[in-house]
Amino acid sequence: EQFEAQFENKSPSGGQKVYGRTWDENIHVLSWLEGGRFKSFQSIFLEKEIPKEWRKIGGMDFGANFYFCAIAIEPRYNIWIVYHEYFFKYERLMSRHADEIIKKTPYFSQLRRIYGDPSAKQGILDMNALLRKKAKRDLIIPAMNALLEGVDSVKKRLEVNQSDMRPRLYVMDTCTELRREFREWEHDTLPDGRPDLESFEEGNDHALDSVRYPSLSTIHREHVGYRFATVKGL
C-alpha cells in the first residue's frame, strides 16, 4: 500500500491520481503568513499582497456544486496564483452566489474576465445579469472545454520551470477545496484493474474545472491571436 501510494500515485481505493506526479503542496501552495508550513507569498514574489496592476481573471463551474475562483497573474513570468475561492455544495439561488462573490472576492472590481462552464449557457446569462450590477459589464464568457487538453495545460503550469525553479501555478492555502481536489481526483479504472488515463472520476473536479477553463481558454486565445501591420513602400 505504501509503494502504491508513494510511487504509483494510487489512493487506498486503487485509483491513480490525475495530478499525482505533478501536484506537491510543498511546492504549489503558498500562505499569506510567514513562518508556517508553506512558503509565504512574500517570499516568492517580494510583495506583501497582490499588486493592483497584476491582471486578474476567474473560473466558474455551475450546478449544485457551485465553484468560483479568482486568479492573479504575475506579469513577468506569467505565473498564476489562485488567491480566492467560493464553493457551495448544495442548491442555492444564483443571486446568493452572486452576492457572496461580489462581497467576498478581493479585487473583484479588477477581474477582467471569468471563464465559465460552456454547457451552462443559462447559468452564464443569469450570473452575468447579476454581476453586471457591480461590474457594469458582462464578465463571464463560455470557456474551452476539451478535458484531456485542459488537464495537460494545468499539468504544464504545475511543472517547475528550470530557469527560476518555480512553477507557473500556485494556490493559496486558503483555497481548501481546490487543494483537496488536486490531491484526490482520480482516473477511472479499466476492467483489468489498470488506470484508464483518458477517463476521469466524476463529481470530484468542480474546483479543478474552474482552473482548467481559463488555463485552456487563454492558451487558445494566445495561439489564434493576430494583428495587422504596414510597411512603408509596400
Solvent accessible surface area in square Angstrom, and as a share of the most:
residue,aa,sasa,rsa
1,E,182,0.81
2,Q,128,0.57
3,F,123,0.51
4,E,72,0.32
5,A,56,0.43
6,Q,114,0.51
7,F,126,0.53
8,E,58,0.26
9,N,17,0.09
10,K,44,0.19
11,S,15,0.10
12,P,151,0.95
13,S,93,0.60
14,G,34,0.33
15,G,6,0.06
16,Q,32,0.14
17,K,36,0.15
18,V,5,0.03
19,Y,3,0.01
20,G,27,0.26
21,R,173,0.63
22,T,36,0.21
23,W,23,0.08
24,D,56,0.29
25,E,17,0.07
26,N,100,0.51
27,I,68,0.34
28,H,2,0.01
29,V,1,0.01
30,L,1,0.00
31,S,9,0.06
32,W,92,0.32
33,L,136,0.68
34,E,109,0.49
35,G,83,0.80
36,G,52,0.50
37,R,170,0.62
38,F,23,0.10
39,K,122,0.52
40,S,5,0.03
41,F,1,0.00
42,Q,69,0.31
43,S,63,0.40
44,I,30,0.15
45,F,19,0.08
46,L,148,0.74
47,E,71,0.32
48,K,162,0.69
49,E,114,0.51
50,I,2,0.01
51,P,16,0.10
52,K,151,0.64
53,E,138,0.62
54,W,22,0.08
55,R,68,0.25
56,K,1,0.00
57,I,1,0.01
58,G,0,0.00
59,G,0,0.00
60,M,0,0.00
61,D,7,0.04
62,F,23,0.10
63,G,50,0.48
64,A,42,0.33
65,N,45,0.23
66,F,2,0.01
67,Y,0,0.00
68,F,0,0.00
69,C,0,0.00
70,A,0,0.00
71,I,0,0.00
72,A,0,0.00
73,I,8,0.04
74,E,16,0.07
75,P,94,0.59
76,R,192,0.70
77,Y,76,0.29
78,N,61,0.31
79,I,0,0.00
80,W,3,0.01
81,I,0,0.00
82,V,0,0.00
83,Y,8,0.03
84,H,33,0.15
85,E,29,0.13
86,Y,24,0.09
87,F,59,0.24
88,F,53,0.22
89,K,108,0.46
90,Y,143,0.54
91,E,143,0.64
92,R,59,0.22
93,L,132,0.66
94,M,54,0.24
95,S,47,0.30
96,R,114,0.42
97,H,7,0.03
98,A,2,0.02
99,D,65,0.33
100,E,36,0.16
101,I,0,0.00
102,I,39,0.20
103,K,162,0.69
104,K,125,0.53
105,T,8,0.05
106,P,61,0.39
107,Y,53,0.20
108,F,11,0.05
109,S,93,0.60
110,Q,57,0.25
111,L,1,0.01
112,R,140,0.51
113,R,85,0.31
114,I,0,0.00
115,Y,5,0.02
116,G,0,0.00
117,D,20,0.10
118,P,30,0.19
119,S,92,0.59
120,A,20,0.15
121,K,149,0.63
122,Q,115,0.51
123,G,11,0.11
124,I,10,0.05
125,L,114,0.57
126,D,57,0.29
127,M,0,0.00
128,N,8,0.04
129,A,46,0.35
130,L,39,0.19
131,L,0,0.00
132,R,101,0.37
133,K,148,0.63
134,K,107,0.45
135,A,21,0.17
136,K,162,0.69
137,R,107,0.39
138,D,79,0.41
139,L,4,0.02
140,I,5,0.02
141,I,59,0.30
142,P,85,0.53
143,A,9,0.07
144,M,79,0.35
145,N,74,0.38
146,A,41,0.32
147,L,68,0.34
148,L,84,0.42
149,E,81,0.36
150,G,0,0.00
151,V,5,0.03
152,D,74,0.38
153,S,6,0.04
154,V,2,0.01
155,K,54,0.23
156,K,136,0.57
157,R,26,0.09
158,L,2,0.01
159,E,101,0.45
160,V,44,0.26
161,N,54,0.28
162,Q,137,0.61
163,S,96,0.62
164,D,39,0.20
165,M,123,0.55
166,R,43,0.16
167,P,2,0.01
168,R,36,0.13
169,L,1,0.00
170,Y,5,0.02
171,V,0,0.00
172,M,0,0.00
173,D,34,0.18
174,T,83,0.48
175,C,1,0.00
176,T,87,0.51
177,E,20,0.09
178,L,0,0.00
179,R,29,0.11
180,R,76,0.28
181,E,1,0.00
182,F,2,0.01
183,R,103,0.37
184,E,68,0.30
185,W,3,0.01
186,E,26,0.12
187,H,14,0.06
188,D,59,0.31
189,T,75,0.44
190,L,55,0.27
191,P,145,0.91
192,D,93,0.48
193,G,44,0.42
194,R,144,0.53
195,P,37,0.24
196,D,37,0.19
197,L,98,0.49
198,E,129,0.58
199,S,31,0.20
200,F,18,0.07
201,E,55,0.25
202,E,162,0.73
203,G,54,0.52
204,N,18,0.09
205,D,20,0.11
206,H,35,0.16
207,A,0,0.00
208,L,4,0.02
209,D,15,0.08
210,S,0,0.00
211,V,1,0.01
212,R,12,0.05
213,Y,5,0.02
214,P,0,0.00
215,S,0,0.00
216,L,1,0.00
217,S,10,0.06
218,T,4,0.02
219,I,48,0.24
220,H,52,0.23
221,R,106,0.39
222,E,109,0.49
223,H,142,0.63
224,V,107,0.61
225,G,52,0.50
226,Y,180,0.68
227,R,224,0.82
228,F,184,0.77
229,A,96,0.75
230,T,137,0.79
231,V,100,0.57
232,K,201,0.85
233,G,85,0.82
234,L,187,0.93
